Amino acid sequence: MRFLRYLLIALIFFAPATLLAALDPDDFPETSKWYFHVDLEEMRSSEAGKRLYAWLQDEVFDEFLEETGIDLEKETDQITAFATTGENVVMVIEGNISQETKDKVMAIAGVSGTLDKLGSGSKTYYFVGENDDHEGSSNIDIDIDSFDDGAYFSFAVKNKILVAVTEADMKTMLANNGKHPGTKSSNGALLILNAERSLMQAGVKAGDLGEDLDWDSNILRNTEQAAVIVADEKGKIAIEVQLRTAEKEMADSLASIVRGLISLQIFNDSLDPEIATLLQSTSVDTDGTVLTVKIAMDPETIMEIID
């Protein structure tokens, strides 16, 4: 479905305001498999982030505006997505969402398939697409697997667009001011990293995904959880990756593998000198069962890599 595809297009180009700038395990249900958060507002105000934001303007926002008439650049501050259980995806788009944009989203949804208005009063939400629970729904070809059977969306929470695969998740979000109650226990919670000026971050429970992912890598195959954060660190773009393993010995072994791979590449004559320098400055550390890899680079360098 076109409108859902464009709501997610920003997510495709990445490797994740005050309300969501600092993520916490309580922000996600304990059964969540993955999360993604991108802070566009921080990118706009950050020296290092401005380069990433300019790339987004050229590669994403302009196309979005041309295809939908919706100015994602002016009205979106943060995008957060996560899976509650199975493939039940929830997405929260935050920003100064205008009535004009809401009208356009409604129009796009209306011409994309059957549109059902649900809820009542201030808790109004909509279902668009094929769903046997709602009469009159028609067959819709949706390109995003998680939304193959349609989706629920709502503007009922101020400055947010809520999107969910299931009606249960939508009702939960509406009942909690656009949030999905997480767990107070750290046992089984998603691994979440923090930085003073976070631009984007993501995490995944690799073990729970099982056959959903083809771990063609000894490093990832032995990882229970993984998390990454991209942040502005004194004008440089800092990328930190953490892998959590079941045993300390495995974390130490993975650290040796990563250090060995870096050493091999540094002596690769065909490797760009700037990349070789960056690899030399990469830190690889372990703390118990956690392996941490961190690197900081100039914005110009990372944009060259992206391009």
DACORPE-V704826 format. One record per pair of residues at least 12 apart in sequence whose ideal C-beta (glycine too) atoms are under 8 Angstrom apart, sorted by the first residue. I is the first residue (numbers start at 1). J is the second residue. D is the distance in Angstrom with one decimal. If there is no record, write none. Layout:
BEGIN
[[I	J	D] [I	J	D]]
END
This chain:
BEGIN
[[1	109	7.9] [1	112	4.8] [1	113	6.5] [1	128	6.9] [1	129	6.1] [1	140	5.8] [1	141	8.0] [1	142	4.5] [1	143	7.7] [1	144	7.8] [1	147	6.6] [1	150	7.7] [1	151	7.7] [2	67	7.7] [2	68	7.9] [2	108	6.3] [2	112	5.9] [3	68	7.2] [3	105	6.2] [3	108	3.9] [3	109	5.4] [3	112	5.9] [3	128	7.8] [4	142	6.7] [4	144	6.1] [4	147	5.1] [4	151	5.8] [4	163	7.1] [5	142	7.8] [5	143	5.6] [5	144	6.1] [6	64	5.7] [6	67	6.4] [6	68	5.5] [6	70	7.7] [7	91	6.8] [7	93	6.8] [7	161	7.6] [7	163	6.3] [8	81	7.6] [8	91	7.2] [8	144	6.2] [9	60	6.0] [9	63	7.6] [9	64	6.3] [10	38	6.8] [10	56	7.2] [10	60	5.5] [10	64	7.9] [10	72	7.1] [10	76	7.8] [10	79	5.9] [11	36	6.0] [11	38	7.6] [11	79	6.9] [11	81	6.2] [13	56	7.1] [13	59	6.3] [13	60	5.9] [14	36	7.4] [14	38	6.3] [14	200	5.7] [14	202	7.7] [15	202	7.2] [15	228	6.8] [16	35	6.9] [16	36	3.1] [16	37	4.3] [16	38	5.1] [16	79	7.8] [16	80	7.5] [16	81	7.3] [16	200	4.8] [16	201	5.3] [16	202	4.0] [17	39	7.8] [17	41	5.8] [17	77	4.9] [17	78	5.6] [17	94	5.7] [17	95	7.8] [19	78	7.7] [19	94	6.6] [20	37	6.3] [20	39	7.5] [20	78	5.1] [20	80	5.6] [20	92	7.5] [20	94	6.6] [21	39	6.0] [21	42	6.9] [21	78	7.6] [21	198	6.8] [22	194	6.4] [22	198	7.6] [23	35	7.4] [23	37	5.8] [23	80	8.0] [23	192	5.1] [23	194	7.7] [23	201	6.7] [24	182	7.3] [24	192	6.7] [25	182	5.7] [25	183	6.7] [25	186	6.4] [25	189	3.7] [25	190	6.2] [25	192	6.0] [26	181	7.6] [26	182	3.8] [26	183	7.0] [26	184	6.7] [27	80	8.0] [27	179	6.7] [27	180	7.6] [27	182	5.3] [28	82	5.3] [28	180	6.7] [28	182	5.0] [28	189	7.7] [28	190	5.7] [29	84	5.1] [29	85	7.3] [29	180	5.8] [29	181	7.1] [29	182	6.1] [29	183	6.9] [30	182	7.1] [30	183	3.8] [30	185	7.1] [30	188	5.4] [30	189	6.4] [31	84	6.4] [31	85	4.7] [32	82	5.2] [32	83	5.9] [32	84	6.0] [32	85	7.9] [32	190	5.7] [32	205	7.6] [33	83	4.7] [33	204	6.6] [33	205	5.3] [33	208	5.2] [33	209	6.0] [34	82	6.4] [34	83	5.5] [34	190	7.7] [34	202	7.1] [34	203	6.5] [34	204	4.2] [34	205	7.0] [34	209	7.8] [35	80	7.2] [35	81	7.0] [35	82	3.9] [35	83	7.9] [35	190	6.0] [35	192	7.8] [35	202	6.5] [35	203	5.4] [36	79	7.8] [36	80	7.0] [36	81	4.8] [36	82	7.1] [36	200	7.8] [36	201	7.7] [36	202	4.6] [37	78	6.9] [37	79	7.3] [37	80	4.6] [37	81	7.9] [37	198	7.9] [37	200	6.6] [37	201	5.4] [37	202	7.2] [38	78	6.9] [38	79	5.1] [38	80	8.0] [38	199	7.2] [38	200	4.3] [39	77	7.4] [39	78	5.3] [39	198	6.1] [39	199	6.0] [39	200	6.8] [40	53	6.9] [40	56	7.6] [40	76	5.7] [40	77	5.7] [40	78	6.5] [40	79	7.3] [40	95	8.0] [41	77	4.0] [41	78	6.6] [41	95	8.0] [42	197	6.0] [42	198	6.7] [42	199	5.7] [42	232	7.4] [43	56	7.6] [43	199	5.5] [46	197	5.6] [46	199	6.7] [46	232	4.1] [47	232	6.6] [47	235	5.0] [47	299	7.7] [48	199	7.7] [48	232	4.1] [48	233	7.6] [48	235	5.6] [48	236	5.9] [48	237	4.8] [48	299	4.8] [49	197	7.5] [49	199	4.9] [49	232	5.3] [49	237	7.9] [50	299	7.7] [51	237	7.9] [51	299	3.9] [51	300	7.2] [51	302	7.7] [51	303	5.4] [52	199	6.5] [52	230	8.0] [52	237	7.5] [52	299	7.4] [52	302	7.9] [52	303	7.6] [55	303	6.4] [55	306	6.5] [57	73	6.2] [60	72	7.4] [61	73	4.3] [68	104	6.5] [68	108	6.4] [69	104	5.6] [70	101	5.4] [70	104	5.4] [70	105	7.1] [71	101	7.5] [74	96	7.9] [75	95	4.8] [75	96	5.7] [75	97	5.6] [75	98	6.2] [75	101	5.8] [76	93	6.0] [76	94	7.4] [76	95	4.4] [77	94	5.3] [77	95	4.2] [77	96	7.6] [78	92	7.8] [78	93	7.7] [78	94	4.4] [78	95	7.2] [79	91	7.1] [79	92	7.5] [79	93	5.5] [79	94	7.5] [80	92	4.8] [80	94	7.7] [82	180	7.7] [83	146	7.9] [84	166	7.8] [84	169	5.5] [84	180	6.6] [87	145	7.1] [87	146	5.1] [87	165	7.1] [88	146	7.8] [88	164	7.5] [88	165	4.7] [88	166	5.1] [88	169	6.0] [89	146	4.3] [89	147	7.5] [89	163	7.9] [89	164	7.4] [89	165	5.2] [90	162	7.7] [90	163	7.1] [90	164	4.9] [90	165	7.5] [90	169	5.3] [90	173	6.8] [90	180	6.0] [91	162	7.6] [91	163	4.3] [91	164	7.6] [92	160	5.8] [92	161	7.5] [92	162	5.9] [92	163	7.8] [92	173	7.6] [92	178	5.9] [93	160	6.7] [93	161	4.2] [93	163	7.5] [94	159	6.0] [94	160	5.3] [95	159	6.4] [96	159	6.3] [97	155	6.9] [97	159	6.1] [97	160	7.3] [97	161	6.1] [102	155	5.2] [105	153	7.5] [105	155	8.0] [105	161	7.2] [106	126	7.7] [109	126	6.8] [109	128	4.4] [109	153	7.3] [110	128	8.0] [112	128	6.3] [112	129	7.7] [112	140	6.7] [113	128	5.6] [113	129	5.1] [113	130	7.1] [113	137	7.2] [113	138	5.7] [113	140	4.1] [113	150	7.2] [114	128	7.0] [114	129	7.4] [114	130	7.8] [114	134	7.4] [114	136	5.2] [114	137	4.5] [114	138	5.2] [115	127	7.5] [115	128	5.1] [116	128	7.6] [116	134	4.9] [116	136	7.4] [116	137	7.4] [118	152	7.6] [118	167	7.6] [119	154	7.7] [119	156	7.5] [119	174	7.3] [122	156	5.9] [123	156	5.6] [123	174	5.1] [124	154	6.7] [124	155	7.9] [124	156	5.6] [125	152	5.6] [125	153	6.7] [125	154	3.6] [125	156	6.4] [125	162	7.5] [125	170	5.4] [125	174	6.6] [126	152	6.8] [126	153	5.7] [126	154	6.8] [127	150	6.2] [127	151	7.5] [127	152	5.3] [127	167	7.4] [128	150	5.8] [128	151	6.4] [128	153	7.1] [129	142	6.4] [129	147	7.0] [129	149	6.4] [129	150	2.2] [129	151	6.2] [130	149	5.8] [130	150	5.4] [131	149	5.9] [131	150	5.0] [133	167	7.8] [137	150	7.1] [146	165	5.8] [147	165	6.5] [149	165	7.7] [151	163	5.8] [151	164	6.7] [151	165	5.9] [152	164	4.9] [152	165	7.6] [152	166	7.4] [152	167	5.8] [152	169	7.8] [152	170	4.1] [153	170	7.9] [154	170	6.4] [154	173	7.7] [154	174	6.4] [156	174	5.7] [157	173	7.5] [157	174	7.0] [157	177	5.9] [157	178	3.9] [160	178	4.6] [162	174	7.2] [162	178	5.9] [190	203	4.9] [190	204	7.9] [190	205	6.6] [190	225	7.1] [190	227	7.6] [191	203	5.1] [191	225	4.4] [191	226	7.1] [191	227	4.2] [191	242	6.2] [191	244	5.7] [192	227	6.4] [193	227	5.1] [193	228	7.4] [193	229	4.1] [193	240	6.0] [193	242	6.2] [194	229	7.5] [195	229	5.5] [195	231	3.6] [195	233	7.3] [195	238	7.1] [195	240	7.4] [196	231	7.1] [196	233	7.9] [197	231	5.4] [197	232	4.1] [197	233	7.3] [198	229	5.9] [198	230	7.5] [198	231	4.9] [199	230	4.9] [199	231	5.9] [199	232	6.3] [199	237	7.7] [200	229	7.5] [200	230	4.9] [201	227	7.1] [201	228	6.5] [201	229	4.1] [201	230	7.0] [202	227	7.0] [202	228	5.5] [203	225	6.9] [203	226	6.7] [203	227	3.9] [203	228	7.5] [204	225	7.0] [204	226	5.5] [204	227	7.7] [205	224	7.1] [205	225	5.4] [206	220	6.4] [206	223	4.9] [206	224	6.1] [206	225	6.3] [206	226	5.8] [207	223	8.0] [207	224	4.7] [207	225	7.5] [218	257	7.1] [219	243	7.2] [219	254	5.5] [219	257	6.2] [219	258	7.2] [220	243	7.9] [222	245	5.9] [222	246	7.9] [222	250	5.4] [222	253	8.0] [222	254	6.6] [223	243	4.6] [223	244	6.9] [223	245	6.1] [223	254	7.8] [224	244	5.3] [224	245	6.2] [224	246	5.8] [225	243	7.4] [225	244	4.2] [226	241	7.1] [226	242	7.0] [226	243	5.2] [226	244	7.4] [227	241	7.3] [227	242	5.0] [228	240	7.0] [228	241	4.8] [228	242	7.8] [233	296	5.6] [235	299	7.9] [236	296	4.4] [236	297	6.1] [236	298	6.0] [236	299	7.3] [237	296	7.0] [237	297	5.8] [237	298	7.6] [237	299	5.5] [237	302	5.1] [238	294	6.8] [238	295	7.3] [238	296	4.3] [239	294	7.0] [239	295	5.5] [239	296	7.6] [239	297	7.8] [240	292	6.7] [240	293	7.3] [240	294	4.5] [241	292	7.3] [241	293	4.7] [241	294	7.5] [242	290	5.7] [242	291	6.9] [242	292	5.1] [242	293	7.9] [243	290	7.2] [243	291	4.6] [244	289	5.8] [244	290	5.3] [244	291	7.9] [245	289	5.0] [245	290	7.8] [245	291	7.0] [246	289	6.8] [247	289	6.4] [248	286	7.6] [248	288	5.5] [248	289	5.4] [250	289	7.4] [251	286	4.8] [251	288	7.0] [251	289	5.1] [251	290	6.3] [251	291	4.8] [252	286	5.6] [254	291	5.1] [255	284	5.3] [255	285	7.3] [255	286	4.9] [255	291	5.3] [258	284	5.2] [258	291	7.3] [258	293	6.1] [259	284	5.3] [262	279	5.0] [262	282	5.9] [262	284	7.4] [265	279	5.7] [266	279	5.4] [266	280	6.1] [274	301	5.9] [275	305	7.8] [278	295	6.1] [278	297	5.4] [278	301	6.9] [279	295	8.0] [281	295	6.5] [281	296	7.3] [282	294	7.1] [282	295	4.5] [283	295	7.4]]
END
